[in-house]
């Protein structure tokens, strides 16, 4: 009685006061209208969803032939629908990161703290066993009620947020129904759900109108918990979790409709719709019929399959994105720092650059670059050599002088990397504290811990160099030939593992360095690096240079051939096509304007005392920028740069404007040629999502490295 009076009093006090017609409109009319619209939303989507799942669960087999073209066996339907519900539950509960972290550290008591997620996984497994081997539910009532009722019960359990307590033995022993109403609701919802699922045909009002009953349950649950959450009487963490759970309950009808609609379209009774929506990629195994301009992997129209054309397009998009990211960071940093210059001409020029390119649509910028380059560049037959023949410039591309052997170039870079590892080893001092690995996972991340503090970090640096060389060695065949995917994936895994080892060594304090920054020490280090770069350059140039050779006499008879046959000799110089150049310039100029603002804002956000302290140490402006300002500004720059790098990847889809063969262009032409819009759109979506997630993963790792240093 006390609880009922308390709830009644709180409900009455929460009602809006009516002081004017406007208060009546906003306090009563609008909420009632919202409730009515929410009821229509739930009822409509649940009605369609239940119709779909009833049709797909109905087995009509006559003489060994399945007459229901929309039929899904329970072995296939349960993992899909139940898996989506389970994923939603785990995402809202958000216990899996804690569980994995605890298991990695061998903290077995963490299992009791994450029992809700484990309980949900066990329920999913039990449901699969029951539906596929034990129970035979009727497709008209029991199957829809099982899936939708189970999804609603999952929402109720998330809102109650007491599964961990209920599943603990101490709580079960001291359970008192009068004092634990939330536990009664949680357990009762599970029991009622199981009872209704098995005996729903005996409850005619529910079995004859399941959408209305489930809509009423969702509506009541959403209204009650909306009121509870509006009171803000819970802890912030509990409030946030229950708000996410309420969002799951509210969006549940739409999520289920979207899922079941897609499943239904895969087995639509209409052959035209089924062919249009069938997610099958067998057409990608056939030869492609149009030409593209890939590099370094060559594909031939009417000979190579479409998968190879897609691979070449992904390589095209990746290389223009990576180069644009590097260039926009360099240019954006220079422009951003220049905006803070005391020189009015420099700061004004940088401001004009930012305002012009930031406010110019990228599509327009790409169009201007492509057209102006085609107009201003000389014809190929009139192309000119620059810098003594090092560069050949024409409207068909630019050819640069390059090293004759890229293997020697890699050898020179490896020599510099080994020198850096050796110098770091000489500067390394004994750490003030030593963290030893305790668990097998930590031993895996620190495989050289038995070598001691002096040689462990050196071994980790050498492992990283070896992994990088192996990765490059297997990456080149992958991007230049039709195979090599498995080997490149293994090399990538080795590189990621090496980065993990070096990061763990740094995190555990095993890389304490003491650098001699005296005048003699700096002079010595400068001399070493100058000599090292000279040696590395000698190694890289040991086989000479490859100069672009403009051939006008192909047969060598001393007579100049027709201008149409003039060309740069194959294998000489390094070519940059006009399409790639226009795309790279457009992405770089456009993104650098935003990067410049990020750099400027991050620098200005630093406390003035940091700059004054650097001045008091007699550092020159470049030293202040390199040693004090930019390292601290990185903490706020990296998350914003992450967004810009992903924008570069997604903006590369505008390459069709400059006739550059990227992912979007190739898939768009395939859509027009083949007509398989849905599978190709899924490929497009997966490709861009994978690229964005890869960029985000790398930047989040780097952000962790930057923010791990306390200021």
C-alpha positions in Angstrom: 0.0 0.0 0.0 2.8 2.4 0.8 4.4 1.7 -2.6 1.1 2.3 -4.4 0.5 5.6 -2.6 4.1 6.7 -3.4 3.7 5.9 -7.1 0.3 7.6 -7.2 1.7 10.7 -5.5 4.7 10.9 -7.9 2.4 10.4 -10.9 0.1 13.2 -9.7 3.0 15.5 -9.0 4.5 14.9 -12.4 1.4 16.0 -14.3 1.8 19.4 -16.0 0.1 22.3 -14.4 -2.5 24.1 -16.6 -2.2 27.9 -16.4 -3.1 28.7 -20.0 -4.5 27.0 -23.2 -0.9 26.7 -24.4 0.0 24.7 -21.3 -3.0 22.4 -22.0 -1.8 22.0 -25.6 1.8 21.2 -24.8 1.0 19.3 -21.6 -1.8 17.0 -22.7 -2.7 17.3 -26.4 0.8 16.8 -27.8 1.6 13.8 -25.5 -1.7 12.1 -26.3 -1.1 12.7 -30.0 2.4 11.3 -29.6 1.1 8.2 -27.8 -1.5 7.7 -30.6 1.2 7.9 -33.3 3.5 5.6 -31.5 0.6 3.1 -31.2 0.0 3.3 -34.9 3.8 2.9 -35.6 4.1 -0.2 -33.4 0.9 -1.8 -34.7 1.7 -1.2 -38.3 5.2 -2.5 -38.3 4.5 -5.5 -36.0 1.5 -6.5 -38.2 3.7 -6.5 -41.3 6.6 -8.2 -39.5 4.4 -10.9 -38.0 2.9 -11.6 -41.5 6.4 -12.0 -42.9 7.7 -14.4 -40.3 4.5 -16.4 -40.4 4.8 -16.9 -44.1 8.5 -17.7 -43.9 8.0 -20.3 -41.1 5.2 -22.2 -42.8 6.4 -25.5 -44.2 4.3 -26.7 -47.2 5.9 -29.8 -48.5 4.0 -31.9 -51.0 5.6 -35.1 -52.4 9.0 -33.9 -51.2 8.7 -30.5 -52.9 8.5 -27.3 -51.0 5.6 -25.3 -52.3 6.2 -22.3 -50.1 8.9 -20.3 -52.0 9.3 -18.0 -49.0 10.0 -20.8 -46.5 13.0 -20.6 -44.2 13.7 -23.6 -42.0 14.2 -23.0 -38.3 17.8 -23.9 -38.6 18.3 -20.8 -40.7 15.6 -18.5 -39.3 16.6 -18.8 -35.7 20.2 -17.8 -36.0 19.3 -14.8 -38.1 16.4 -13.3 -36.1 17.6 -14.5 -32.7 21.1 -13.4 -33.5 20.0 -9.8 -34.2 18.1 -9.7 -30.9 21.1 -11.1 -29.1 23.4 -8.5 -30.7 21.1 -5.7 -29.7 20.9 -7.1 -26.1 24.7 -7.3 -25.9 25.3 -3.9 -27.3 22.9 -2.3 -24.8 24.2 -4.3 -21.9 27.8 -3.4 -22.9 29.5 -6.1 -20.8 31.5 -7.9 -23.5 34.5 -5.6 -23.4 34.7 -6.0 -19.6 34.3 -9.7 -20.0 37.1 -10.1 -22.6 39.4 -7.8 -20.6 38.9 -9.8 -17.5 39.4 -13.2 -19.2 42.5 -11.8 -20.8 43.9 -11.0 -17.4 42.6 -14.3 -16.0 40.3 -12.5 -13.6 37.7 -15.3 -13.4 35.5 -13.4 -10.9 34.6 -11.1 -13.8 32.2 -13.8 -15.1 29.8 -13.1 -12.2 29.8 -9.4 -13.1 28.9 -10.1 -16.7 26.3 -12.9 -16.0 23.6 -11.0 -17.9 25.4 -11.3 -21.2 26.3 -14.9 -20.6 22.7 -15.6 -19.7 21.6 -14.0 -23.0 24.0 -16.1 -25.0 22.9 -19.3 -23.2 19.2 -18.4 -23.9 20.1 -18.0 -27.6 21.7 -21.4 -27.8 18.9 -23.0 -25.9 16.3 -21.4 -28.2 18.2 -22.8 -31.2 18.2 -26.3 -29.8 14.5 -26.1 -28.8 13.3 -24.7 -32.1 15.3 -27.0 -34.3 15.2 -30.3 -32.4 12.5 -30.3 -29.7 9.6 -28.0 -30.3 7.4 -27.8 -33.3 5.8 -24.3 -33.0 2.8 -23.3 -35.2 3.8 -20.8 -37.8 0.7 -18.7 -37.4 0.9 -17.8 -33.7 3.7 -19.6 -31.7 6.6 -18.7 -34.0 5.8 -15.0 -34.2 5.1 -14.8 -30.5 8.3 -16.6 -29.7 10.6 -14.2 -31.6 8.7 -10.9 -31.0 7.8 -11.8 -27.4 11.4 -12.8 -26.7 12.6 -9.5 -28.1 10.3 -7.6 -25.9 11.2 -9.6 -22.8 14.9 -8.8 -23.6 14.0 -5.2 -23.6 12.2 -5.5 -20.2 15.2 -7.3 -18.7 17.5 -4.5 -20.0 15.2 -1.9 -18.5 15.1 -3.6 -15.1 18.8 -4.1 -15.2 18.9 -6.6 -12.4 19.9 -9.9 -14.1 23.3 -9.9 -12.5 21.7 -9.7 -9.1 19.1 -12.3 -9.8 21.6 -14.8 -11.1 23.9 -14.5 -8.0 23.5 -17.2 -5.4 23.5 -14.9 -2.4 20.6 -12.9 -3.9 18.6 -16.1 -4.5 19.0 -17.2 -0.8 17.9 -13.8 0.5 15.2 -13.1 -2.0 12.0 -11.4 -0.7 9.2 -10.7 -3.3 7.8 -7.8 -1.3 11.1 -6.0 -1.2 12.3 -6.9 -4.7 9.5 -6.0 -7.1 11.9 -5.5 -10.0 13.2 -9.0 -9.7 9.6 -10.3 -9.6 8.9 -8.4 -12.8 12.0 -9.8 -14.5 11.4 -13.4 -13.5 7.7 -13.1 -14.1 8.1 -11.7 -17.6 10.3 -14.8 -18.5 7.8 -17.2 -17.0 4.8 -15.6 -18.6 6.6 -15.5 -22.0 7.4 -19.2 -21.8 3.9 -20.1 -20.7 2.2 -18.0 -23.4 4.5 -19.3 -26.2 3.7 -23.0 -25.4 -0.1 -22.3 -24.8 -0.9 -19.3 -26.8 -3.6 -21.1 -28.8 -5.5 -21.4 -25.5 -5.5 -17.6 -25.1 -7.8 -16.6 -28.0 -7.7 -12.8 -27.5 -3.9 -12.8 -27.8 -3.5 -15.5 -30.5 -6.0 -13.9 -32.8 -4.4 -10.5 -32.6 -0.8 -10.8 -31.6 0.3 -7.4 -33.1 -2.2 -5.5 -30.9 -1.2 -7.3 -27.8 2.5 -6.8 -28.4 2.0 -3.2 -29.4 0.2 -2.6 -26.1 3.0 -4.2 -24.1 5.6 -2.0 -25.9 3.5 1.1 -25.4 3.0 0.5 -21.7 6.7 -0.3 -21.2 7.8 2.7 -23.2 5.4 5.1 -21.3 6.3 3.8 -17.9 10.1 3.9 -18.4 9.9 7.3 -20.1 8.2 8.6 -17.0 10.8 6.9 -14.7 13.7 8.2 -16.7 12.3 11.7 -16.8 12.4 11.9 -13.0 16.3 11.5 -13.2 16.4 9.7 -9.8 19.0 7.1 -10.8 22.7 7.0 -11.0 24.2 8.5 -14.2 25.5 5.1 -15.4 22.1 3.4 -14.7 20.3 6.2 -16.3 22.4 6.0 -19.5 22.0 2.2 -19.7 18.2 2.3 -19.2 17.9 5.1 -21.8 19.7 2.9 -24.3 17.4 0.0 -23.4 14.4 2.3 -23.9 15.7 3.2 -27.3 16.0 -0.5 -28.1 12.3 -1.1 -27.1 11.1 1.9 -29.1 13.0 1.0 -32.3 12.3 -2.8 -31.9 9.3 -2.8 -34.3 11.2 -1.0 -37.0 14.4 -3.1 -36.6 12.4 -6.4 -36.8 10.4 -5.1 -39.8 13.6 -4.1 -41.6 15.2 -7.5 -40.9 12.2 -9.6 -41.9 11.5 -7.5 -45.0 15.0 -8.2 -46.3 14.7 -11.9 -45.5 11.3 -12.1 -47.2 12.6 -10.3 -50.3 15.3 -13.0 -50.6 12.6 -15.6 -51.1 9.9 -13.4 -52.6 7.1 -15.4 -54.4 7.5 -12.9 -57.3 10.4 -14.2 -59.4 11.2 -10.7 -60.6 11.5 -9.3 -57.1 13.4 -12.4 -55.9 16.0 -12.0 -58.7 16.3 -8.3 -58.0 16.9 -8.7 -54.3 18.8 -12.0 -54.2 22.1 -11.4 -52.6 24.2 -13.7 -54.8 27.6 -12.8 -56.3 27.9 -15.5 -59.0 27.7 -12.8 -61.6 31.0 -11.4 -60.3 32.8 -14.5 -61.5 32.0 -13.6 -65.2 34.3 -11.5 -67.4 34.0 -7.7 -67.3 33.2 -5.8 -70.5 34.5 -2.3 -69.9 38.0 -0.8 -69.6 39.4 1.1 -66.6 42.7 2.8 -65.9 44.2 0.8 -62.9 47.7 0.8 -61.5 49.8 -1.2 -60.6 47.6 -4.2 -61.3 46.5 -4.5 -64.9 43.1 -5.9 -65.8 41.9 -6.7 -69.3 38.3 -6.1 -70.5 36.5 -9.2 -71.9 39.1 -11.4 -70.3 39.4 -10.9 -66.5 36.5 -11.4 -64.1 34.6 -8.7 -62.3 36.2 -9.5 -58.9 39.6 -8.5 -60.3 38.2 -5.3 -61.6 36.8 -4.5 -58.2 40.1 -5.3 -56.6 41.9 -3.0 -59.0 39.3 -0.2 -58.2 39.9 -0.7 -54.5 43.6 -0.3 -55.0 43.0 2.8 -57.0 40.9 4.3 -54.3 43.3 3.3 -51.5 46.4 4.8 -53.1 44.8 8.1 -53.9 43.4 8.3 -50.4 46.6 7.4 -48.6 48.7 9.9 -50.7 46.0 12.6 -50.2 46.0 12.0 -46.4 49.8 12.5 -46.2 49.8 15.6 -48.4 46.8 17.2 -46.7 48.4 16.8 -43.3 51.6 18.4 -44.4 49.9 21.3 -46.3 47.2 21.7 -43.6 49.8 21.9 -40.8 51.8 24.5 -42.7 48.8 26.6 -43.5 47.4 26.3 -40.0 50.6 27.4 -38.4 51.0 30.2 -41.0 47.5 31.6 -40.0 49.0 32.3 -36.5 52.0 34.1 -38.0 52.7 37.7 -37.0 53.5 38.4 -40.7 50.3 39.9 -42.1 51.0 38.8 -45.6 51.6 35.2 -44.7 48.6 35.0 -42.3 46.3 36.7 -44.7 47.3 34.4 -47.6 46.7 31.4 -45.4 43.3 32.7 -44.4 42.3 33.3 -48.0 43.4 29.8 -48.9 41.3 28.3 -46.1 38.2 30.4 -46.9 38.3 29.7 -50.6 38.9 25.9 -50.6 36.8 25.2 -47.5 33.7 26.8 -49.0 34.2 25.4 -52.5 32.3 22.2 -53.2 34.7 19.3 -53.8 32.9 18.3 -57.0 33.3 21.8 -58.5 37.0 21.8 -57.4 37.6 18.5 -59.1 35.9 19.7 -62.3 38.0 22.9 -62.3 41.3 21.0 -61.8 40.5 18.4 -64.5 39.4 20.9 -67.1 42.2 23.4 -66.4 44.9 20.8 -66.5 43.6 19.5 -69.8 43.5 23.0 -71.3 46.8 24.4 -69.9 49.0 21.3 -70.2 50.8 21.0 -73.5 49.8 18.3 -76.0 51.7 15.0 -75.7 53.6 15.6 -79.0 54.6 19.1 -77.7 55.4 17.8 -74.2 58.4 19.4 -72.5 61.2 18.1 -70.3 61.9 19.9 -67.0 64.9 19.9 -64.7 67.3 18.5 -67.3 65.0 15.7 -68.4 64.0 14.6 -64.9 60.3 15.4 -65.5 58.3 15.1 -68.7 55.1 17.1 -68.7 52.1 16.8 -71.0 48.3 16.6 -71.0 48.5 12.8 -70.9 50.4 12.7 -67.7 53.7 13.5 -65.9 56.7 11.2 -65.9 59.3 11.5 -63.2 62.8 10.1 -62.9 63.0 7.3 -60.4 65.4 4.8 -59.0 66.2 1.9 -61.3 65.8 -0.7 -58.5 63.1 -0.4 -55.8 64.6 -3.3 -53.9 67.7 -1.2 -53.4 65.5 1.7 -52.2 64.0 -0.6 -49.6 67.4 -1.8 -48.5 68.5 1.8 -47.9 65.4 2.5 -45.8 66.0 -0.7 -43.8 69.5 0.5 -43.2 68.2 3.8 -41.8 65.6 1.9 -39.6 68.3 -0.3 -38.2 70.5 2.7 -37.4 67.6 4.3 -35.6 67.1 1.1 -33.6 70.8 1.0 -32.7 70.8 4.7 -31.6 67.8 4.1 -29.4 69.5 1.1 -27.9 72.6 3.2 -27.0 70.4 5.9 -25.5 68.3 3.5 -23.5 68.6 3.6 -19.7 67.4 1.3 -17.0 63.7 2.1 -16.2 62.7 3.3 -12.8 60.2 0.5 -12.5 59.8 -2.8 -14.4 56.5 -4.4 -15.3 56.8 -8.2 -15.9 54.1 -10.1 -17.8 51.9 -12.3 -15.6 49.4 -13.9 -18.0 49.8 -15.9 -21.2 48.3 -13.1 -23.2 50.8 -10.6 -21.7 53.7 -13.0 -22.5 52.4 -13.2 -26.0 52.6 -9.4 -26.3 56.0 -9.3 -24.7 57.8 -12.4 -26.2 61.3 -10.9 -25.4 60.7 -10.1 -21.7 63.3 -12.7 -20.7 66.1 -10.8 -22.5 66.1 -8.0 -19.9 65.3 -4.3 -20.1 68.3 -3.5 -22.4 67.7 -6.0 -25.2 63.9 -6.5 -25.0 63.1 -3.1 -26.6 65.9 -3.6 -29.2 64.4 -7.0 -30.2 61.0 -5.4 -30.4 62.3 -2.7 -32.8 64.0 -5.3 -34.9 60.9 -7.4 -35.0 59.0 -4.3 -36.3 61.5 -3.7 -39.0 61.4 -7.4 -40.1 57.6 -7.3 -40.1 57.5 -4.2 -42.2 59.9 -5.7 -44.8 57.9 -8.9 -45.0 54.7 -6.9 -45.4 56.2 -4.8 -48.2 57.5 -8.0 -49.8 54.1 -9.6 -49.9 52.1 -6.4 -50.5 53.7 -5.7 -53.8 52.6 -9.0 -55.5 49.1 -8.5 -54.0 48.6 -5.0 -55.5 50.3 -5.8 -58.8 49.1 -9.3 -59.6 45.8 -11.2 -59.5 46.8 -13.2 -56.4 48.7 -12.9 -53.2 45.8 -12.2 -51.0 46.5 -14.9 -48.4 50.2 -14.1 -48.1 49.5 -10.3 -47.8 46.9 -11.0 -45.1 49.5 -13.1 -43.1 52.1 -10.3 -43.5 49.6 -7.8 -42.3 48.9 -9.9 -39.2 52.6 -10.1 -38.5 52.9 -6.3 -38.8 50.0 -5.7 -36.5 51.5 -8.2 -34.0 54.9 -6.4 -34.2 53.2 -3.0 -33.6 51.4 -4.6 -30.6 54.7 -5.8 -29.2 56.4 -2.4 -29.5 53.4 -0.7 -28.0 53.3 -3.0 -25.0 57.0 -2.5 -24.4 56.5 1.3 -24.4 53.4 1.1 -22.2 55.3 -1.0 -19.6 58.1 1.6 -19.4 60.8 -0.5 -21.0 61.8 2.3 -23.5 63.3 4.9 -21.2 65.7 7.0 -23.3 68.3 9.6 -22.2 69.3 11.6 -25.3 72.4 13.8 -25.2 71.1 17.2 -26.3 74.3 19.1 -25.6 75.9 20.9 -28.5 78.5 18.2 -29.0 75.9 15.5 -28.7 73.6 17.1 -31.3 76.6 17.7 -33.6 77.6 14.0 -33.3 74.0 12.8 -34.0 73.7 15.1 -36.9 77.0 13.8 -38.4 75.8 10.2 -38.0 72.5 10.8 -39.7 74.1 12.8 -42.6 76.5 9.9 -43.2 73.7 7.4 -42.9 71.5 9.2 -45.4 74.5 9.4 -47.8 75.1 5.6 -47.5 71.3 4.9 -47.8 71.2 7.1 -50.9 74.2 5.3 -52.3 72.5 2.0 -51.8 69.2 3.2 -53.4 71.1 4.7 -56.4 73.5 1.8 -56.8 71.8 0.6 -59.9 71.3 4.1 -61.3 68.2 6.1 -62.2 65.4 5.4 -64.6 64.9 8.5 -66.7 61.8 8.9 -68.8 62.7 8.2 -72.4 60.5 9.9 -75.1 60.7 7.6 -78.1 59.9 9.0 -81.6 61.8 6.4 -83.5 60.5 3.0 -82.4 62.2 0.9 -85.1 65.6 2.5 -84.8 66.0 3.3 -88.5 66.9 7.0 -87.8 63.5 8.2 -89.2 61.1 9.9 -86.9 57.8 8.0 -86.9 54.3 9.5 -87.1 53.4 11.6 -84.0 50.6 9.2 -83.1 53.2 6.5 -82.3 55.3 8.7 -80.0 55.3 7.5 -76.4 57.4 7.1 -73.3 59.4 3.9 -73.3 57.9 1.2 -71.1 59.6 0.8 -67.8 61.3 4.2 -67.9 60.4 6.9 -65.4 57.4 6.9 -63.0 54.1 8.0 -64.5 51.3 10.0 -62.8 48.1 10.0 -64.9 46.0 13.1 -65.3 43.1 11.4 -63.6 45.1 10.5 -60.5 46.8 13.9 -60.4 43.4 15.7 -60.5 41.9 13.5 -57.9 44.9 13.8 -55.6 45.1 17.6 -55.9 41.4 18.0 -55.4 41.3 15.9 -52.2 44.5 17.4 -50.9 43.5 21.1 -51.4 40.0 20.6 -50.1 40.9 18.6 -47.0 44.0 20.6 -46.1 41.8 23.7 -45.6 39.9 21.9 -42.8 43.1 20.4 -41.4 44.5 23.9 -41.2 41.6 25.0 -39.0 42.0 22.0 -36.8 45.7 22.7 -36.4 45.1 26.4 -35.7 42.3 25.7 -33.2 44.3 23.0 -31.4 47.4 25.3 -31.0 45.3 28.2 -29.8 43.6 25.9 -27.2 46.9 25.4 -25.4 47.6 27.4 -22.3 49.7 30.4 -22.9 52.0 29.3 -20.2 53.3 26.4 -22.3 54.6 28.8 -25.0 56.0 31.2 -22.4 57.9 28.3 -20.7 59.3 27.3 -24.1 60.5 30.9 -24.6 62.1 30.9 -21.2 64.1 27.9 -22.2 65.6 29.9 -25.1 64.0 27.7 -27.7 63.7 29.2 -31.2 60.3 29.4 -32.9 60.8 26.1 -34.8 62.0 24.3 -31.7 59.0 25.6 -29.7 56.6 24.4 -32.4 58.3 21.0 -32.8 59.1 20.2 -29.1 56.4 21.9 -27.1 53.4 23.1 -29.1 52.6 20.4 -31.7 53.1 17.4 -29.4 50.6 18.8 -26.9 48.2 20.0 -29.7 48.1 16.5 -31.1 45.9 15.4 -28.1 43.0 17.5 -29.5 44.0 17.2 -33.2 44.0 13.5 -33.6 40.2 12.8 -33.1 39.3 15.6 -35.5 41.9 14.4 -38.0 40.3 10.9 -37.8 37.1 12.4 -39.2 38.9 14.2 -42.0 40.8 11.1 -43.0 37.6 9.1 -43.3 36.1 12.0 -45.3 39.0 11.7 -47.7 38.2 8.0 -48.2 34.5 8.7 -48.7 35.1 11.8 -50.9 37.2 9.6 -53.2 33.8 8.4 -54.6 33.7 11.6 -56.6 36.5 10.3 -58.8 33.9 9.7 -61.6 34.1 13.5 -62.2 37.7 13.3 -63.3 37.3 9.9 -65.0 39.4 8.1 -62.4 38.5 4.5 -62.0 37.6 4.2 -58.3 35.3 1.8 -56.4 32.2 3.9 -57.0 32.8 4.3 -60.7 33.5 0.6 -61.3 30.4 -0.6 -59.3 28.2 2.1 -60.9 29.1 0.9 -64.4 28.6 -2.7 -63.3 25.1 -1.8 -62.0 24.2 -0.4 -65.5 25.7 -3.4 -67.3 24.5 -6.3 -65.1 21.5 -4.8 -63.3 22.3 -6.5 -59.9 21.8 -3.3 -57.9 21.3 -4.8 -54.4 24.4 -7.1 -54.3 26.6 -4.4 -55.9 25.2 -1.8 -53.5 26.1 -4.2 -50.6 29.6 -4.6 -52.0 29.9 -0.8 -52.2 28.7 -0.4 -48.7 30.9 -3.0 -47.2 34.0 -1.7 -49.1 33.6 1.9 -47.8 32.7 0.7 -44.3 35.7 -1.5 -44.2 38.0 1.4 -45.3 36.5 3.8 -42.8 36.8 1.3 -40.0 40.4 0.6 -40.9 41.3 4.3 -40.8 39.4 4.7 -37.5 41.2 1.7 -36.0 44.6 3.1 -36.9 43.8 6.6 -35.7 42.3 5.4 -32.5 45.4 3.4 -31.8 47.5 6.4 -32.5 45.2 8.6 -30.3 45.8 6.1 -27.5 49.5 6.4 -27.9 49.3 10.2 -27.9 46.9 10.6 -24.9 48.8 8.0 -22.8 51.4 10.6 -22.0 50.1 12.7 -19.1 50.7 16.4 -19.2 
